[in-house]
């Protein structure tokens, strides 16, 4: 056992005969570790992008609601009549009459 630990500490398994399998396994483990690290970084980057997009959607939705309420206010008859009074156009005091057109047969 003592010789096994000593040879492990001296890394004799990397220089002995048949050590090529050990080197290939170590290279394989390094590549897998690098892939896992890259995958983790990619995942975190996507999470940050999703959070940024959610914030942007919230801002755009609130802006949409504000603009829609402003538009509804501008479309009201009272607002339109106030703006037209500044130009000298007043609402009619006589209610409109409906005109009916009958089609005559020849």
MORAFEN-V444704 format. One record per pair of residues at least 6 apart in sequence whose C-alpha atoms are under 7 Angstrom apart, sorted by the first residue. I is the first residue (numbers start at 1). J is the second residue. Records with the same first field share a line. If there is no record, write none. Layout:
I: J + J
This chain:
13: 19
14: 22 + 23
74: 80
81: 90 + 91
84: 90
